[in-house]
């Protein structure tokens, strides 16, 4: 238990150690100096001291009243304790001694060199190297992406009525290109659209001439990113690690870590465990063929990690409790001097409560206090050699011992008392968790397995929470109409439509065992020529008979079409169409209609485009087999005010829709009307006729925006919750080194944030079109693959892609701004408040000590973004 320093006068300037200019060669003197200056205490020594303290100390408040810590605190004014605590904060932070100001100063954000960062650890320096170099790489990527961003912004393919999401999606590839004033009415026109605005004249730069160069720049950017990753991981990291290793001399330069040792040796050999380990590795070096047979003094030191049954952690807890008891006693003394009896009673009760906890720990440690080191089992060992080359020879001999499979073939010469052992490079002493080294290997593996299961469980629960707040457009209702029409388009390449076979299905995959047109009652079949018959749909596989229709001569944009009317509303999600080859139409558009004219003359003048809900253009395959066509509502909406939908058409669409908020025609009308002022249009009381007609749509849009904001906030909050949970999980794993803890936390946080931030949101908005069974447990639980998007189209970029961008931007700010606020605003205030309840130097120092810079908390968000 650390003693409180009685003299709390300002600390004098420390002597700055000289930097070793040329550390090679590292000989016996270097090893001994390094071991003496930087070696951490062996676990046996730490435990022995703690056992002696536990057996001799009386934890009662009365006995502790006269302790040095309490007496020092009672005589030292609080302002002096606070001044020393602030000095302690600067000494233990990222700081350096200033000869000019005669105090420790925080390292500058702007002028700190990479060599100075290396003092804090090679991992810290590599992280900041990674950030700086990634900034340079992203600058190059920005230059390569600048042409793409320019052409994206100049496009007009994204609907402007999606609010803030439209602003983000306009920068994406979804907005690439410009359609003519009449719109892109066919796939051919869509592919041949112009790269820039064509309203002022003819297209001078077709998009097809631009996309190949944009794709080349994108590929070059991907190549630059991949090459940087390979170079950084395989060249830069090894280089910095070697440079740091050559610039410093530590015990790890001469030490190996030996694990998988036999816990107990037979008879007197167990009391000579250290000597036997030293003899074994001396023999290994002498027989390795390196001309070391005559050298008998090869080992500098052997440190054994003894089995304490987890008692070292209890020693640490007891030390903390004794500090808290000293603090409570000192606070009681202060209160007594001020004649505050209630505070005296409260502090004494706390001291008594802490004393009971100390007694409980003492009971657990009684068996440990009676054991000597020679009576304990051995968990592992650290072997320090006289020269670095000896360590290198031993690691080379045991290079195949890192895996259990290879250890099966370990030679007898390399085994320790017949036991196959594992030898690896030792980490730095400050990287070790000594309190975890004595924990049983299989118990640790069991805990790691439990933590892995808990991690998966927590991830599933987080996924459920995000899935419940998933952001997608208002769900499209399943269309149920009595009348369905197939029509040619200007890009069909023919003025005639001749169908040999036309079958309609409720199944997405045209399954014949489900509801289909063969089982539905047909009222009539009609064409654009005015022909009406009740014979049913054509079903000729060899085109012996056809259902024909020709384009009416009244307008060059009118189409040839055929329609079917059923006696009841039917849901059609798939069609099979076979055309006669002489009149094959390359493009078709499907319409879903509430009704159609009943007379031949009215049918000739009737245009389904003006009275029905249009589906997206479909492209049948030429040949002797029927093509599979899927009706998907056309989400495109005119942006030219001259082509806006009328309120009469919108009212008719609303009257025939089971869910007005999901009707495409009504949604298009509402988007067009809300462009002038979206917020005012969506807000009650809906006074104008257009606002009243779009009331359900406005409420659905408000709910959609709420879901988007909720999903973004949920992701950020859940990521912070996961950070706290994983900290508890990893501490419970009892890992042996700081590196293992950092690695475990880093991967858990990265995978969780990657799934929560991007992958899950993409999957729950995707539609796999019955490729995954809806009854599959994971699909049913997380709603994966049952979203609204079968492709990464413009609507996907507007709804899902924009939400991902917003989430990532929020993630960037949520991981950078809060630490700054905590360091400069919150922590000083909390430290000032918490210090009022502290009366000893140790406890006040704990309050003012800044948190450790945690690499595993910084790197996952960076890599994830």
N, C-alpha and C positions, 0 to 999 in steps of 0.2 A: 504494500500500500504506500503510495508516494507521500512523503512528508511535506507539510506546508512550509515554505521558506519563511523564516522569521524576519529576515532583512528584506524588505520589499522595496528597497531603494532602486532607482532606475538602473537598468542593466547597462554595463559598460559595453563599448564596442567590441565585438568578437574579433578574434584573429582570423583573417581570411586564409584558408589553406592554400598552399601553392599548388598550381596545376602541373602535373607531371608532363614534361614536354615530350619525352620519348619513353613510353612505358615498356618497350620491348628491349631485351628479353626479360621476362618475368621470372625471377629466381626465388630461392627460399626466403631471402630477406623480404622481398615484396609480399610473398604469401603470408608471412608471419605478421608484417605490419598491417596488411589488409584485414587479416582475421582479428587482430587486436582492435582495429579502429572501427570496423563496420559489421562485425559478426553479431548476430542476434543471440541472446542468451539461450542456452539449451533448455529444452522443456523440463528436464530434470531439475535444473537449478531454479527455474521459476517456480516450479511446484514445491520444491523444498522450502524456499523462502515463504511461500504462501502458507504451507502447513505449519511452519513455526509461528507465524503471526496468528493463525487461527487457534493454535493450541495455547498460546500464552496470553492473548488479549482477552480482557473481560469486556464483552459488548454492552454492558449495562450503561445507561446514561450517566449514572453517578461516577462510574469508573472513567468514563470518557471526558468528564467535565474538565479534568486537569490535563488533558492531552496537549502536546505542543501546538497542534493545529488550532485548538480552541483558544488557548492562551494567546496565540499570535493574533487571532482574529479579534479577540476582545480588546487588544491594545492598539490595533492598527485602525485608523479612521477609514470609513467606507470610501471616501474620495481617493485615498491612496490605493486601496484595493482595486478600484475601478481603473485608475491610471495604469497600474501594473497589468490589469486584464487587457487593456487596449494595447499595451506594449506586447503582451503575449500574442494577441491576435495578429499583429504585424509580423512578429517573429515566425509564427507558424503558417502564415499565408504565403502567397506567391510574391515574395519581397526580397529586397537586397539591402545590405547595409550602406547608408549614405554617410560618407565622411564629412560632407559639407553640413548636413543637418544633424549629424550624430544620432541617427535613429534609423530604423528599418522603414524603407519606402516601398510601396507596391510597384511591381514591375509595370512599365509603361505599355499601353496597348499598341502604341505606334512604333516605339524604338527598341523593343525587346527582340534580340536576335534569336536565331534558331539554336545556336549553341547554348544560350542561357535557358531556353526551354528544355534542352536535353537534361539539364540538372533535375528537372521535375520528373523525368522518366522518358525513356525512348518512345513509349506509346503516346504520351502527350505531344511530343514534338512531331511524330508521324501524323497525328490527327490534324494539327494545324498545317503541316505540309500538304496534307490531302485537301484541306479546305482551300488553301491558297492556289494550289495547282488546279483543282477543280474549277475555281473561278476563272483561271486562264483558259481552260478547256471550254467552259461554257461561253466565254467571250468568242472563241473561235466558232463554236456551234451557232452562236447568235448571228455571226457574220454570214455563215453558210445558210442559215434559215431566213435571213432578211429578204431575199427575193420571194420565197414562199409566203412569208407574212404579208409582203406588199400585195401580191396577187390575191391572197385570201381576203384582205381588207377591201380590195377593189371589187370583189364579187358581190352578187346579189341573190345568191341561192338560199340564204337563211331567212326565215320569216322574221320580220321585225317586231312581231307582237308578243314575243316571249319575254319581254322586259330585260332584266339584267343578264339573264342567261343568253339572250341574243347577242349582247355586246361581247361576251366571251366566245361564243361559237362563231362569230363573224371573223375571228382571227384564225379559226381552224380551217382545215381542208374542206370542210362541209360547205363553206361559202365560196369555193373556188369557181370562177366563171360567171358569165352573164348571158342570160337568155334574151332573145329578141323581144320586142314590145308585145308581140302576140303570144309569148311564152314558148317554152319547149314542149311541143305537143307530141313528140315521139322520142324514142331512144336515140334515133339517128340525130335529131336536132339537139338532144341533150349532150351527146358526145361531141357534136360539132359546134358547141357554143363558143362564144368569144371570150378571150382572157380578160378583156377590159370592157368598159361600158360602151354599148353600141347605140345608145339613144341618139347620139349626135350624127351618126353616119354609118356606113358599112363597116363590117368587121375587118380590121387590118391585121389582127394578131389572133389566129385561132388558138383555142386552148390546147389542142393536140400538139401544136408546135412548142408549147411552153412546158407541158407536164413532163416530157422526157428529161429536160434540163433540171426541173425541180426535183424529179426523182433521183437524178444523178447527185444533186447536192445533198439530198436526204441520205442517200447511201454513203456519201463521203463523210457526212457528219457521224453516222453510225460507226463507220470504220475508225474515225478519229477517236471516238469514245472508247471503243474496244481496245485499240492500240494503247491508249493512255492507261486503261485498267491493267493490261498485261505488263506494260512497262513499270507502272507504280508497284505492282505486287511482286514482280520477279527481278527488278533491277533496283528501284529506289529503296524499298524497305530493307533488303539485305545490305545495301551500301550503308545506310544510316545505322543499322544495328552494328555492323562491323566497325564503323567509325566511332560510335559511342563506346563500344567494348575496348577499342584500342586507347581511347582517351581517359579511361578510368580503370582503376585496379580495385577489384572487390573479391571477397571470398569465393563468389561463384565462378571466377576465372580458374580456380584450382579444385573445385569441388564437384563430386557426382552424388546423385541421390539414388540410394539402393533400396528397392522395395521388394515385396514378395519374399521377405526373409522368414525363416522359421521363428515362431514366437518364443519357444523355449528350447534350450539345448539340454542334453542329458548331463546329469551329475554336476561336477565342478566346472564343466565347460560353460555353463550359463553365467557363472561369475566372471569368466574370462571372455565374455562376448566381444568386448572392444578389441582385445588383443587378437582374437581369432579373425575378426573382420580385417584388421590391419595385416595380419599374416597372409590372409587369403589374397588380398589385392597386391601385396608385395610379390607373392608367388606368381600371380597373373602377369605382372609386369616383367618379372625375371624370365618368364617362359614365353613371352610374346615375340621373341626374335628381334628385339631392338637394342641388343648389347647392353642390357642393364643387369646382367647376372651377378656382377660383382658389387653392385650398389645395394646396400642393406637398408639405408635410411631413405625411404621413398615416401612415406606417409607422414604428413604434418599433424593430423588430428582426425579422430573418429568420434562423431557425436551420435549417440543412439537416441531414437525417439521411443520412449518407454510407454507402456500401457498404463494410463491413469483412469481408465473408464470414464472419460469425459470430465474428470475433476478439475482440469485446468480452467475450463469455462466457469465452473463454480467458484474457483479462486477469484476470477475476474469479477464475477457478480458480487462476491463478498467484499472485495476492495471498493467497489462502487457504493455498496450499502454503508460501509464504514465512513466513506466521505460524506454521505448524506446524513449520517448520525452526527458527525462533527458539525455539519452545517446547522442542523436543528438545535444542537446544544448551544452553538454560538448565537443563533437567533434568540434562543431562550434567555441567554445572558444579556443581550442587548435589551430585550423587552423588560427584563427584571430591573435593569439600570434606569429604564424610563418609567418604571412602576406601572406596567401594563400587564395585569395579572391574567387576563383572558388569553393574550398572546403567549404568555409563559406556559399556560396550561396546554394550549394547542401544540406548541413546539415540543413540549415534553411528551405528549401523547404520540406525536409522530416519531420521536426518537425511540420510544418504547416499542412502537409497531415495527420499526426497522430493526430493532434489536432482536425481536422475535424471528424475523426472517434470517438474521445472521445466525441465530441459534439453530434454525432449521438446516442451514447450509453446513454448520459445524457438525451436526449429526451425520450428514451424508459424507463428511470428510474424515470421520473418526477412523474408518478402516484404512483410508489412504495415509493417515498420519503415522500409522504403526508399521508401514511397509518401507523397506529400503529399496534403492534402485535395483540391486541385484535380485530382489524377489519379484520384480515386475517383468512381464513379457516385453518383447521388442517388436515394434511395428515397422520401423524403417531405420535407415542410417544415412548420415552425411559423412562422406570420406573426403578429406582435404589432402591434396598431394603437395609435395615440396615444389614441384615445377608444373607449369601449365602443360608441357608436352607429355607428362605422365598421365594427366587427365585425358588428353587427346588419345593416347594409346589405349587406355582402358575403355573409353567410349567406342573406339574402333573395334575392340575385341567383342563388345556386347552390342554391336550395331543391329544384330538380328534378334535381340532379346526384347524388343519393344512390343512384340505381338505374342499372344499366348500360343498360337499355332507354331511359331518358330521356336519358342522356348521348349517345345516338346523334344526337339533335336539338339538341345544344348549339350555341349561336351562336358565330361566329368571335370575337366580342368577348370571350367568356368563356373561350376556349381559350388555353392557354399554349403559345406557339410552335407553334400548330397542333394540339396534343395535348389531347384531352378530359380534364379533370381533375375530381376529386371534392374538395369543400370541406365540412368539417363542423366542429362545435364542438370545440375542443380540450379534452382532459381536464386535470385537475390534474397538475402535474409529478410529484408523488409517486405518481400512478396509472400511470405509464409503466414498462414494462420496457425500458430503453434497450438492453439487450443483445440484445433480439429485434427491434428496429425495423429493423435492417439485413438481416433475413432475407428471402430472395426470396419474393415474393407467391405464385407458383404452387407453390413448394416447401412453403410453409405450408399452402396449400389441399390439397396431396397428403397431407401429414401429418394434417390434420384428417379427410380421408376414411379414412385408415388407422385413425385412432383411433376413428372411428365404427364401422368394421367390427369392430375389436377389442372395442368396447363391446358390440355385439350378440352377439359370440361369447361374451364373459364372461357376459352375461346369460343366454344359452342354457345354458351350463354350470351356472350357479347354479340355473336352473330345473330342470335334470335332477337336481341334488343335492337340491333340495327335493321334487321329485316322487318321488324314491326314499324319502323320509321322510314322505310325505303322511299326514295324519291323517284317517282316516275310520273308521266303525264296521266291525266284522268283516264282510267281504264276504258278501253274501247269496248263498247257493248257488242255482243254477238248479234250480227244483223239477221233479222227475221223479216222477210218481205214476201209478198205474194207474187211479185213479178220480177223476173231476172232477164236481162238483155245482154247480148254479145254484139259488139259493133266494131266496124273497121275504124281506122284512124288515118290522118293524112300521111302517115308513114307506113301504111300497110302495103303500098305498092300495087293496089288493085281497087277497082270501084265495085267489086262484086264479092259477096260472101256466100259460100256454098258449103254447107255442113252435111257431112255423111253420117256423123255420129255426134251426139251431144247428150251427155249424162251429167247430172248434178248430184253431189254428195254432201252430207253433213260432216263427215270425217275430214280432217285436214289432209289425210293421205289417200283419199278416195277409196276407202274400204267398202267393199260391196256388202259386207255382213251388217253394216249399219244403215240408218235411214238414208234413202236416196230417191231420185226421181222416178225409179221404176215402181216404188211403193207409194208415191205421193199421188193424190188425185189431181189430174191436170184439167184446167178449165178450158184453155185454148193455147194455140201456138200461132204467132203472127209475125209479119215482116214489115220492113220499111216500104215495101211496094203496096201495102194495104191488104195482103193476103191473110186470111184468117181460116184456120182449120182446127178441128178437135181430134185429129188422128193421133196426137201425141208427138213426142220428140223423135227425131231421126235416130236410128240405131243400126245403120248399114255398115258393116265392117269392110265391104268391098266397094263402097260408093255406088252401088247399083241404083240407089235412090238418094236424092239430096234435098235439102231445104235451102232454097236459093233466095237471094235478095240482092238488089242493085242500088247504087247510090242515086238518090233523087237528083234531077238536073237543076233544081232550084238554086242551090248554093254550092260553090266549090269546096266548102268545108263540111257539108253534110256528109253523113256516113251511111253505109249499108249496114243494116242490123236485123237480127232475129230475136224474138222474145218468147218467153213462156210465162203463162199465168197459172198459178196453182189455186186451188179452192181455199187454201189456208196459208198463213205465213209459214215460211220454211227458212231454216238456217242453212245457207250454202257456204261451205268453206273449201270446196274443191270441185273442179269440173274436168271432165274428159272430153276433148274436142278433136274430131278428125275432119279435115277439110279436103275438098276435091282439089287435086293438084293443079289443074289449069287455072283455077281462081284462088290460089293460095295467098292468104293475107299474112304478112310478116309480123304485124302488130295487131293486137285486139285490145279493146277496153270493155270491161264488164260494168254494168249498171245494176243497182238494186232500186226497185221502184215500188212505191205504194200502190199505184194503179196505172192504167194505160187507157187510151181511147178505145171505144167499143166499135166504132165504125171504120170502114176502110178509108174513107176520105180524111177522117181525122188522123188516122195512123200515118198517112202519107205526109201530112204537115207536122207531125209530132216529132220533136227532137228529144231523145232521152237525156241529153246533156243538160237540158234546161229544166227537167222535171224529176230527175232521179239522182241518187247519190252515186258519184263516180268512184270506181275502183282504180287502182294503179294499173298502168299499161302492162300487159302480159305479152309474152313472145312465144308462140307455139312453134314446135319443131316440125320441119317438113319430113314427110315420109309416109309409110303405109300404116303406121301405128298412131293411136290417139295420143295427143299431147295432154299433159296434166297442167291445169291452170288453177291458181289459187286467188280468189278475190280478196284483195287487201284494200281497205278504204284509202282513197287518195287524200293524203294530208296536205297537199299543196294548196295554197290559197293566194288569190290574186292580190298584188300589192299596189296596182294602179287604181286610184279612186274611180276611174271611169269604168272599171270592170268589177266593182264591188257588188256583192250579192244584195238583192233587194230585201226589204223587211218582209215582204209577202212570201218570198221563197223560204226565208228563215222560219217564219211562222208556220208554214206548211211542214217543214222538216221537224219542227218541235212537236207539232200535233201528232205526227206519226212515229215519234221516237219513244221507246219505253224508258230511256234514260236520256233526258235532254242534254245533260252535261257532257255526254259521250258522243253525241251526234256530230259527225264531221261537218255537215253543212251549217248547222247552227254554230258550231265552234268557229268555223271560218268567218261567219258573219260577225260574231262577237269580237274576234280578233281585229277585224277591219274597223269596227266601230270604236274600239278602245285605243287605237293608235294615238289619237290626239292627247288623251290624258288617261292613262291606264288606272292610276290610283282612284281618280274621281269616278271613273266609269264603274269600277268594281265595288265601290263603297255604297252602303245604303244612303238614302231610302229608295233608290231606283225610280226616279221621277219620270224620265223620258220613256217613250215606248220601247226604244232599243234597249235601254237599261233594264226595263221590266222583262222584256223578252229574254234577256241574257242573265237573269237573276241566278238561275241554277248554275250556269257556266261560271259566273263570277265567284260564287261560293265554292265551287269545285277548284277553281284556280287559286283562291285564297288558301284552301286546304292543301293544295299542292305546294305552294310556297312555304306554308308552315311545316310540311313534311320535309322539305328541302333544308330549311333552317334547323329543324329538329334533328335530322340525320347528321348534319355537319357538327352540331353541338354534341350530339351523342357520341360521335367518333372521337372528338377531342376529349370529352370527359372520360370515356371508356379507356382511352389510351393512358390517361393519368391514373385511373384506378388500377389498370394492369401494372403500371409501374410500381405502385405500392404493394400490390399482391405479390408480384414476382420477387420483390425485395424480401418479403417474409418467406416465400417458398425457397429461395436460393439460400437464405441464412439457415433454414431448416435442413438443407441438403448436407451441410457440414463439409463443404469443399475445402481443399487443403491450401490453395494459393489464391491470391488476389486475382491473378490472371484467369484462373478457372472460374471464379465468381463473375468477373467482368465478361468473359466469353459466354457463359451461360445466360447471364442477363441480357447481353447484347442480342443473341440469337432469338431468345424468347420475345423480346420487345420488337425486334425487326419483323419477325414473322407475324406477330399479332397486329402490328400497325399496318403491315402490307395487306393482310387479309381484311382488316377493318376499313382501311382507308380506300383501297382500290378494288381488290379482287372480288370481295363479296358484293359490293355495289354493282359491279359489272355483271356478275352472275345472276343476281335477283332481278335485273332488268332485261336479261336476255330471254329469248323465246327459242327453245330448241325444237319446236314443232313435233312434239310427240316422239322425239328421239330418246327422251328419258321418260320412264314411266312415272306418272304422277303419284303412284302408290309407293314408290321407292322411299324408304324412311327419310333419307337425307334431303331428297327433293321436297317431300311433303313438309318436313320440319322447317327447313330454311327457305322454302319457296324459290328454289333454284331452277332456272330455266322456264319459268312460267310468266315471264314479263311480257313486254310489248314489242320487243325489237328482235327481228331476225337478222339484222345486218347493221353495220355502222353507218347509217345514213344520216342525213342532215338533222332529222328529228332526234336521233340518238345523241349527236354532238350537242344539241340545244338542251336536252333534258338531263342526260346522264353525264356526258363529257364535261359540261359546264359545272355540274355539281362536284365532280371529281376535282376540277381545277380550284373551285372555291374551298373545298376541304383541304387540299394541299396547301393553298395559300394561308389558310387559318392555322394549319399545322406548323408552317414556317414561323409565323409570328408567335404562336403559343409556346414554342420551344426556345425562343430567343428573348422576347420581351420580359416574361415573368422572372427568369433568373436575374436580369438586370434590376427589375423592381424589387425583388427580394433582397439583393445585395445592398442597394443604395437607399431603399426606402423602408421596407418592412423589417429587415433584420436589425438595423440600428434601433428602431422603436421597440421591437420585441426584446432585444437584449437589454435595453434600458429598463423595461418593465420587469423582466424576469430577474434582473440583478437585485431588485429590492428584496427578493426572497432568498438571496444568497449572502452568506456572511463569512465564508472561508475563501481563500485565494483559489483553491482548486475548483470549487463549484462555480465561482465567478468566471474563471478562465474557460470552463466548459461552455458557459453561456456565450462568451465572446469569441470562441473559436469558430472560424468560418467552416462551412461544410467542405468535405473533400470534393475535388473536381472529378466527377464521375464520367469516364469515357463511355461507359455502356449506356448512359442516358443521352449523350450528345450524338453518337454516331448513328444509331438506328433511324432517327428522324431524317438525318442528312442523307443517308443511303436510300431511305424509302422515298423521299422527294425526288 
